[in-house]
Amino acid sequence: MPSVVILDTGPLSNVAVPFAKAGNIPTLSEECRQWIRDCEQSGAVLLVPGICYYEALRELERRKAMGKIRRLQEFLFSVPSRFIPLTTAHLEAAARMWATARNTGIPTASDDALDADVILCAQVLSLGLSSPDYIVATTNVGHLSRFVPCEHWTNIKP
């Protein structure tokens, strides 16, 4: 397993979901939360791009899910170096990636979409890590794999 695991919105969203009562069959969210713990216990550094925080947070805000928002923020900000703030440089790099993808006929979203995937990739690439040292844990391998090493989180073994 690479030493750095970057959480896309899908896996990240699971940290906000409370655990079920003892004795119940674990949900997919609980399995993902356990996987995240296992990654940390194996020594992996977990990072979260700002755009993924936005994507996870916006739906919780819409539903006014204050307990879930608190759990998400506790996970994200309890380790000061976990959060990758979104910068102007990230947005500029994402715009270039978006334009290149469009110009080569392989867009990652519709023309009018924000296309958070390229923003995520720009944030990841800004870290300057070599490919073997990191992996993006996602549920959306198709779009991200054009730009960064990624796997469905269930395929990454801690």
SULLIN-V511953 format. One record per pair of residues at least 24 apart in sequence whose ideal C-beta (glycine too) atoms are under 7 Angstrom apart, sorted by sequence separation. I is the first residue (numbers start at 1). J is the second residue. If there is no record, write none. Layout:
# SULLIN-V511953
i=I j=J
i=I j=J
This chain:
# SULLIN-V511953
i=94 j=118
i=97 j=121
i=120 j=144
i=124 j=148
i=11 j=36
i=94 j=119
i=97 j=122
i=117 j=143
i=121 j=147
i=117 j=144
i=121 j=148
i=48 j=76
i=91 j=119
i=94 j=122
i=90 j=119
i=93 j=122
i=53 j=83
i=90 j=122
i=93 j=125
i=50 j=83
i=90 j=123
i=93 j=126
i=5 j=39
i=48 j=82
i=50 j=84
i=47 j=82
i=48 j=83
i=49 j=84
i=50 j=85
i=51 j=86
i=108 j=143
i=12 j=48
i=46 j=82
i=48 j=84
i=50 j=86
i=90 j=126
i=47 j=84
i=86 j=123
i=89 j=126
i=108 j=146
i=5 j=44
i=7 j=46
i=84 j=123
i=4 j=44
i=12 j=52
i=16 j=56
i=106 j=146
i=1 j=42
i=3 j=44
i=4 j=45
i=5 j=46
i=6 j=47
i=7 j=48
i=3 j=45
i=1 j=44
i=4 j=47
i=6 j=49
i=9 j=52
i=13 j=56
i=8 j=52
i=12 j=56
i=16 j=60
i=7 j=52
i=9 j=55
i=9 j=56
i=97 j=147
i=17 j=68
i=16 j=68
i=16 j=71
i=15 j=71
i=16 j=72
i=15 j=72
i=15 j=75
i=55 j=116
i=51 j=116
i=51 j=119
i=52 j=120
i=51 j=120
i=49 j=120
i=51 j=123
i=50 j=123
i=49 j=123
i=49 j=124
i=8 j=120
i=44 j=158
i=42 j=158
i=6 j=124
i=35 j=153
i=39 j=158
i=38 j=158
i=32 j=153
i=35 j=158
i=4 j=129
i=11 j=137
i=6 j=134
i=8 j=136
i=10 j=138
i=4 j=133
i=8 j=137
i=10 j=139
i=2 j=132
i=3 j=133
i=4 j=134
i=5 j=135
i=6 j=136
i=7 j=137
i=8 j=138
i=10 j=140
i=2 j=133
i=6 j=137
i=8 j=139
i=2 j=134
i=5 j=137
i=8 j=140
i=2 j=135
i=11 j=153
i=5 j=156
i=1 j=156
i=1 j=157
i=1 j=158
